[in-house]
Amino acid sequence: MFVTHGWWMLSEAILWMALLGLVVWIVSGLGRSRAPERGDCQNTGAVLEDRFARGDISAEESRERGAEIGRFHTKKKKVSK
C-alpha cells in the first residue's frame, strides 16, 4: 500500500513541476520584445546615419549603403496611380 501511495506522490510532484515550468516559460516569453523587421528601412537609415556620425564607417561606405537602402525601400513601396 505504501509503494502505491509513494508513486502517486512522485507523479503528482512531477506534474506540478512541469506545470510550474510551463508557466515560467510562457511568462518569460511574454516579456521579450520582438526583433525589428529586417526590411525596416527607416530604422536602417537612422542606424546608418548614426554609424557615419560616430565615424564607424566612411563617407563612401555610407553613400554606398544608403543607395542600397534606397533601392530596397523603393522595391517595397506599392505604386498607386
WONOR-V547117 format. One record per residue. N is the residue number from 1. RES is the residue in three letters. PHI is phi in whole degrees, 0 to 359 (999 if undefined). BURIAL is I if it has 9 or more other ideal C-beta (glycine too) atoms within 8 Angstrom, else O. D_LAST is the distance of its C-alpha to the last C-alpha in Angstrom with 2 decimals. Layout:
# WONOR-V547117
n=N res=RES phi=PHI burial=BURIAL d_last=D_LAST
n=N res=RES phi=PHI burial=BURIAL d_last=D_LAST
This chain:
# WONOR-V547117
n=1 res=MET phi=999 burial=O d_last=81.57
n=2 res=PHE phi=294 burial=O d_last=80.66
n=3 res=VAL phi=296 burial=O d_last=78.77
n=4 res=THR phi=297 burial=O d_last=76.51
n=5 res=HIS phi=295 burial=O d_last=75.84
n=6 res=GLY phi=295 burial=O d_last=75.07
n=7 res=TRP phi=295 burial=O d_last=72.41
n=8 res=TRP phi=295 burial=O d_last=70.76
n=9 res=MET phi=295 burial=O d_last=70.64
n=10 res=LEU phi=295 burial=O d_last=69.21
n=11 res=SER phi=294 burial=O d_last=66.44
n=12 res=GLU phi=294 burial=O d_last=65.62
n=13 res=ALA phi=296 burial=O d_last=65.45
n=14 res=ILE phi=295 burial=O d_last=63.12
n=15 res=LEU phi=299 burial=O d_last=60.87
n=16 res=TRP phi=294 burial=O d_last=60.69
n=17 res=MET phi=294 burial=O d_last=59.97
n=18 res=ALA phi=295 burial=O d_last=57.13
n=19 res=LEU phi=295 burial=O d_last=55.68
n=20 res=LEU phi=296 burial=O d_last=56.00
n=21 res=GLY phi=298 burial=O d_last=54.38
n=22 res=LEU phi=296 burial=O d_last=51.42
n=23 res=VAL phi=297 burial=O d_last=50.98
n=24 res=VAL phi=298 burial=O d_last=51.19
n=25 res=TRP phi=297 burial=O d_last=48.67
n=26 res=ILE phi=294 burial=O d_last=46.13
n=27 res=VAL phi=295 burial=O d_last=46.67
n=28 res=SER phi=292 burial=O d_last=46.44
n=29 res=GLY phi=288 burial=O d_last=43.14
n=30 res=LEU phi=288 burial=O d_last=41.63
n=31 res=GLY phi=282 burial=O d_last=42.47
n=32 res=ARG phi=280 burial=O d_last=40.52
n=33 res=SER phi=272 burial=O d_last=37.06
n=34 res=ARG phi=286 burial=O d_last=34.35
n=35 res=ALA phi=289 burial=O d_last=33.56
n=36 res=PRO phi=296 burial=O d_last=30.20
n=37 res=GLU phi=298 burial=O d_last=27.49
n=38 res=ARG phi=294 burial=O d_last=27.74
n=39 res=GLY phi=266 burial=O d_last=24.05
n=40 res=ASP phi=283 burial=O d_last=24.14
n=41 res=CYS phi=289 burial=I d_last=22.91
n=42 res=GLN phi=296 burial=O d_last=23.69
n=43 res=ASN phi=295 burial=O d_last=27.21
n=44 res=THR phi=295 burial=I d_last=27.63
n=45 res=GLY phi=296 burial=I d_last=26.84
n=46 res=ALA phi=294 burial=O d_last=29.35
n=47 res=VAL phi=295 burial=O d_last=31.95
n=48 res=LEU phi=298 burial=I d_last=31.52
n=49 res=GLU phi=297 burial=I d_last=32.04
n=50 res=ASP phi=296 burial=O d_last=35.07
n=51 res=ARG phi=295 burial=I d_last=36.61
n=52 res=PHE phi=293 burial=I d_last=36.29
n=53 res=ALA phi=296 burial=O d_last=37.82
n=54 res=ARG phi=282 burial=O d_last=40.71
n=55 res=GLY phi=88 burial=O d_last=41.34
n=56 res=ASP phi=289 burial=O d_last=40.74
n=57 res=ILE phi=229 burial=I d_last=38.54
n=58 res=SER phi=278 burial=O d_last=38.66
n=59 res=ALA phi=297 burial=O d_last=36.16
n=60 res=GLU phi=297 burial=O d_last=35.43
n=61 res=GLU phi=296 burial=O d_last=34.86
n=62 res=SER phi=297 burial=I d_last=32.63
n=63 res=ARG phi=296 burial=O d_last=30.43
n=64 res=GLU phi=298 burial=O d_last=30.34
n=65 res=ARG phi=292 burial=I d_last=29.48
n=66 res=GLY phi=296 burial=I d_last=26.87
n=67 res=ALA phi=295 burial=O d_last=25.16
n=68 res=GLU phi=297 burial=O d_last=25.35
n=69 res=ILE phi=297 burial=I d_last=23.89
n=70 res=GLY phi=299 burial=O d_last=20.97
n=71 res=ARG phi=295 burial=O d_last=20.29
n=72 res=PHE phi=294 burial=I d_last=20.62
n=73 res=HIS phi=295 burial=I d_last=18.40
n=74 res=THR phi=288 burial=O d_last=15.43
n=75 res=LYS phi=291 burial=O d_last=16.10
n=76 res=LYS phi=283 burial=O d_last=16.06
n=77 res=LYS phi=287 burial=O d_last=12.69
n=78 res=LYS phi=267 burial=O d_last=9.84
n=79 res=VAL phi=270 burial=O d_last=6.62
n=80 res=SER phi=248 burial=O d_last=3.80
n=81 res=LYS phi=249 burial=O d_last=0.00
